[in-house]
Amino acid sequence: MKVIELKGHQREVGRKKAKELRSSDFIPCVYYAMGKDNVSFYAKMKDLRPFVYTAYKPIARITIEETNQTFDAVVKDMAFDPTTDKLLHIDFIGLIPNHPVTIEIPVILKGTAIGTRVGGKMNQVIHKVKITSTPENLIPALEVDVTNLNVNQQIQFKDIIKEGWKFSVPPSALICSIKATRDTKTN
């Protein structure tokens, strides 16, 4: 997975302090990790863009300037203002070696399916999925190769299971399928 350096600064908790930070173009953040104390910090909005405006889940290597603490984490949750859609807060979950973590990742279809070339219609059912894995086996996105998918065929999670991954959906859950349309050419 891609690792992006992020510099943070310790912060005081509270609504008033968070509002002051946001007005200065900083975003309040929290780092959570099993068996460790939570760390409340803030970072510049421009430094957080690679974590917010992407389909992939990169690893954040967070360094707190005042204490020189460094830890690896991934975004667990983000809060946005419902009116302005501005970022309000980010929660990071710590990555501890050999300790499973659950994160939501995007499901991205790769390639041009045979079935769509002959007139079939691609239907992607699941766009995001929660995956539980150790940090060593984490992936930034679940990329599914659909190149060999033909009309009336489908891909389920049981078709792509890899050792060390556990999905939040059953193995029979449908990722995508190609349905015939009126214009579909049959051989």
C-alpha positions as a Markdown table, in Angstrom:
| # | Residue | x | y | z |
|---|---|---|---|---|
| 1 | Met | 0.0 | 0.0 | 0.0 |
| 2 | Lys | 1.1 | 3.6 | -0.7 |
| 3 | Val | 2.4 | 5.4 | 2.4 |
| 4 | Ile | 1.9 | 9.1 | 2.7 |
| 5 | Glu | 3.7 | 11.2 | 5.3 |
| 6 | Leu | 1.4 | 13.5 | 7.4 |
| 7 | Lys | 2.6 | 16.0 | 9.9 |
| 8 | Gly | 0.3 | 16.7 | 12.8 |
| 9 | His | 0.2 | 18.9 | 15.9 |
| 10 | Gln | -1.2 | 18.1 | 19.3 |
| 11 | Arg | -4.5 | 19.8 | 20.1 |
| 12 | Glu | -6.9 | 20.3 | 22.9 |
| 13 | Val | -10.3 | 18.6 | 22.6 |
| 14 | Gly | -13.6 | 20.5 | 22.6 |
| 15 | Arg | -16.0 | 22.1 | 20.1 |
| 16 | Lys | -14.7 | 25.6 | 20.5 |
| 17 | Lys | -11.1 | 24.6 | 19.9 |
| 18 | Ala | -12.2 | 22.5 | 16.9 |
| 19 | Lys | -14.1 | 25.4 | 15.4 |
| 20 | Glu | -11.1 | 27.7 | 15.8 |
| 21 | Leu | -8.9 | 25.1 | 14.0 |
| 22 | Arg | -11.3 | 24.8 | 11.1 |
| 23 | Ser | -11.5 | 28.6 | 10.7 |
| 24 | Ser | -7.7 | 28.6 | 10.3 |
| 25 | Asp | -7.9 | 25.8 | 7.6 |
| 26 | Phe | -6.8 | 23.0 | 9.9 |
| 27 | Ile | -8.8 | 19.8 | 10.5 |
| 28 | Pro | -9.1 | 18.1 | 13.9 |
| 29 | Cys | -8.1 | 14.4 | 13.8 |
| 30 | Val | -8.0 | 11.5 | 16.3 |
| 31 | Tyr | -5.7 | 8.5 | 16.2 |
| 32 | Tyr | -7.1 | 5.3 | 17.8 |
| 33 | Ala | -5.2 | 2.1 | 18.3 |
| 34 | Met | -5.8 | -1.0 | 20.4 |
| 35 | Gly | -3.9 | -0.9 | 23.6 |
| 36 | Lys | -2.7 | 2.6 | 23.1 |
| 37 | Asp | -3.9 | 6.0 | 24.3 |
| 38 | Asn | -5.9 | 8.1 | 21.8 |
| 39 | Val | -4.0 | 11.0 | 20.2 |
| 40 | Ser | -5.9 | 14.1 | 19.4 |
| 41 | Phe | -4.1 | 16.2 | 16.8 |
| 42 | Tyr | -4.7 | 18.6 | 13.9 |
| 43 | Ala | -3.3 | 18.8 | 10.4 |
| 44 | Lys | -3.5 | 21.2 | 7.5 |
| 45 | Met | -6.4 | 20.6 | 5.1 |
| 46 | Lys | -4.0 | 20.6 | 2.1 |
| 47 | Asp | -2.0 | 17.8 | 3.7 |
| 48 | Leu | -5.1 | 15.7 | 4.2 |
| 49 | Arg | -6.3 | 15.9 | 0.6 |
| 50 | Pro | -4.6 | 12.6 | -0.5 |
| 51 | Phe | -6.7 | 10.8 | 2.2 |
| 52 | Val | -10.0 | 12.5 | 1.4 |
| 53 | Tyr | -10.2 | 12.9 | -2.4 |
| 54 | Thr | -9.2 | 9.5 | -3.6 |
| 55 | Ala | -10.8 | 6.2 | -4.3 |
| 56 | Tyr | -7.9 | 4.3 | -2.7 |
| 57 | Lys | -7.0 | 3.8 | 1.0 |
| 58 | Pro | -3.3 | 4.9 | 1.5 |
| 59 | Ile | -1.5 | 4.4 | 4.8 |
| 60 | Ala | -0.8 | 7.6 | 6.8 |
| 61 | Arg | 2.6 | 7.8 | 8.5 |
| 62 | Ile | 1.6 | 10.4 | 11.1 |
| 63 | Thr | 4.3 | 12.4 | 12.9 |
| 64 | Ile | 3.2 | 14.6 | 15.9 |
| 65 | Glu | 5.6 | 17.5 | 15.8 |
| 66 | Glu | 5.7 | 18.3 | 19.5 |
| 67 | Thr | 6.4 | 14.8 | 20.7 |
| 68 | Asn | 8.1 | 13.4 | 17.6 |
| 69 | Gln | 5.7 | 10.4 | 17.9 |
| 70 | Thr | 5.3 | 8.5 | 14.6 |
| 71 | Phe | 2.6 | 5.9 | 13.9 |
| 72 | Asp | 1.0 | 4.3 | 10.9 |
| 73 | Ala | -2.7 | 4.4 | 10.4 |
| 74 | Val | -5.5 | 4.4 | 7.8 |
| 75 | Val | -8.6 | 6.6 | 7.7 |
| 76 | Lys | -11.5 | 5.0 | 9.6 |
| 77 | Asp | -14.1 | 7.7 | 9.3 |
| 78 | Met | -14.5 | 11.2 | 8.0 |
| 79 | Ala | -17.2 | 13.8 | 9.0 |
| 80 | Phe | -18.4 | 16.4 | 6.5 |
| 81 | Asp | -20.6 | 19.5 | 7.0 |
| 82 | Pro | -24.0 | 18.5 | 5.6 |
| 83 | Thr | -24.6 | 22.0 | 4.1 |
| 84 | Thr | -21.2 | 23.0 | 2.7 |
| 85 | Asp | -19.7 | 19.5 | 2.3 |
| 86 | Lys | -16.5 | 20.8 | 3.9 |
| 87 | Leu | -14.3 | 18.3 | 5.9 |
| 88 | Leu | -14.9 | 18.6 | 9.6 |
| 89 | His | -13.0 | 15.7 | 11.2 |
| 90 | Ile | -11.0 | 12.6 | 10.5 |
| 91 | Asp | -10.5 | 9.5 | 12.6 |
| 92 | Phe | -7.5 | 7.3 | 11.9 |
| 93 | Ile | -7.2 | 3.7 | 13.1 |
| 94 | Gly | -3.7 | 2.5 | 14.1 |
| 95 | Leu | -2.0 | -0.3 | 12.2 |
| 96 | Ile | -0.3 | -2.7 | 14.6 |
| 97 | Pro | 1.8 | -5.5 | 13.0 |
| 98 | Asn | 0.0 | -8.9 | 13.1 |
| 99 | His | -3.1 | -7.4 | 14.6 |
| 100 | Pro | -6.3 | -7.5 | 12.4 |
| 101 | Val | -7.9 | -4.2 | 11.5 |
| 102 | Thr | -11.2 | -3.6 | 9.7 |
| 103 | Ile | -11.4 | -0.8 | 7.1 |
| 104 | Glu | -13.8 | 0.0 | 4.2 |
| 105 | Ile | -12.2 | -0.1 | 0.8 |
| 106 | Pro | -13.5 | 0.7 | -2.7 |
| 107 | Val | -14.3 | -2.0 | -5.2 |
| 108 | Ile | -12.9 | -1.0 | -8.6 |
| 109 | Leu | -13.6 | -2.9 | -11.8 |
| 110 | Lys | -10.5 | -3.1 | -14.1 |
| 111 | Gly | -10.5 | -3.9 | -17.8 |
| 112 | Thr | -13.1 | -4.0 | -20.6 |
| 113 | Ala | -15.3 | -7.1 | -20.3 |
| 114 | Ile | -15.9 | -9.3 | -23.4 |
| 115 | Gly | -19.7 | -9.1 | -22.7 |
| 116 | Thr | -19.8 | -5.3 | -22.9 |
| 117 | Arg | -18.0 | -5.4 | -26.3 |
| 118 | Val | -20.8 | -7.4 | -27.7 |
| 119 | Gly | -23.5 | -5.2 | -26.3 |
| 120 | Gly | -24.1 | -6.5 | -22.8 |
| 121 | Lys | -24.6 | -4.1 | -19.9 |
| 122 | Met | -22.2 | -4.1 | -16.9 |
| 123 | Asn | -23.9 | -3.9 | -13.5 |
| 124 | Gln | -21.7 | -3.2 | -10.5 |
| 125 | Val | -23.6 | -4.2 | -7.4 |
| 126 | Ile | -21.1 | -3.4 | -4.6 |
| 127 | His | -18.9 | -0.3 | -4.7 |
| 128 | Lys | -17.4 | -0.5 | -1.2 |
| 129 | Val | -16.7 | -3.4 | 1.1 |
| 130 | Lys | -15.3 | -3.7 | 4.6 |
| 131 | Ile | -12.2 | -6.0 | 4.8 |
| 132 | Thr | -10.6 | -7.4 | 7.9 |
| 133 | Ser | -6.9 | -8.2 | 7.6 |
| 134 | Thr | -3.5 | -7.7 | 9.2 |
| 135 | Pro | -1.6 | -4.5 | 8.1 |
| 136 | Glu | 0.7 | -6.7 | 6.1 |
| 137 | Asn | -2.2 | -8.0 | 3.9 |
| 138 | Leu | -4.2 | -4.8 | 3.6 |
| 139 | Ile | -4.9 | -3.4 | 0.1 |
| 140 | Pro | -5.8 | 0.2 | -0.9 |
| 141 | Ala | -8.7 | -1.0 | -3.1 |
| 142 | Leu | -10.2 | -4.3 | -4.2 |
| 143 | Glu | -9.4 | -4.3 | -7.9 |
| 144 | Val | -11.5 | -6.9 | -9.8 |
| 145 | Asp | -10.4 | -7.9 | -13.4 |
| 146 | Val | -13.6 | -8.1 | -15.5 |
| 147 | Thr | -11.8 | -8.7 | -18.9 |
| 148 | Asn | -13.0 | -12.3 | -19.3 |
| 149 | Leu | -16.6 | -11.6 | -18.1 |
| 150 | Asn | -19.1 | -12.4 | -20.8 |
| 151 | Val | -22.9 | -11.9 | -21.1 |
| 152 | Asn | -24.9 | -13.6 | -18.3 |
| 153 | Gln | -21.8 | -14.1 | -16.2 |
| 154 | Gln | -21.0 | -12.7 | -12.8 |
| 155 | Ile | -18.3 | -12.3 | -10.3 |
| 156 | Gln | -18.9 | -13.0 | -6.6 |
| 157 | Phe | -16.7 | -12.5 | -3.6 |
| 158 | Lys | -16.0 | -16.2 | -3.4 |
| 159 | Asp | -14.2 | -15.8 | -6.8 |
| 160 | Ile | -11.6 | -13.5 | -5.4 |
| 161 | Ile | -11.0 | -14.5 | -1.8 |
| 162 | Lys | -7.4 | -14.4 | -0.8 |
| 163 | Glu | -5.8 | -15.9 | 2.3 |
| 164 | Gly | -5.7 | -13.4 | 5.2 |
| 165 | Trp | -8.8 | -11.4 | 4.0 |
| 166 | Lys | -12.2 | -11.5 | 5.6 |
| 167 | Phe | -15.0 | -9.5 | 3.9 |
| 168 | Ser | -18.0 | -8.1 | 5.7 |
| 169 | Val | -20.3 | -9.7 | 3.0 |
| 170 | Pro | -21.0 | -13.4 | 2.4 |
| 171 | Pro | -18.9 | -15.2 | -0.2 |
| 172 | Ser | -22.0 | -15.5 | -2.4 |
| 173 | Ala | -22.4 | -11.7 | -2.5 |
| 174 | Leu | -22.4 | -10.4 | -6.1 |
| 175 | Ile | -19.8 | -7.8 | -7.1 |
| 176 | Cys | -20.8 | -7.4 | -10.8 |
| 177 | Ser | -22.6 | -9.1 | -13.6 |
| 178 | Ile | -23.2 | -8.5 | -17.3 |
| 179 | Lys | -26.8 | -8.7 | -18.5 |
| 180 | Ala | -27.9 | -9.1 | -22.1 |
| 181 | Thr | -29.6 | -6.1 | -23.8 |
| 182 | Arg | -31.7 | -6.0 | -26.9 |
| 183 | Asp | -28.6 | -5.0 | -28.9 |
| 184 | Thr | -26.5 | -8.0 | -27.5 |
| 185 | Lys | -25.0 | -10.1 | -30.3 |
| 186 | Thr | -25.2 | -13.8 | -29.6 |
| 187 | Asn | -22.7 | -16.2 | -31.1 |
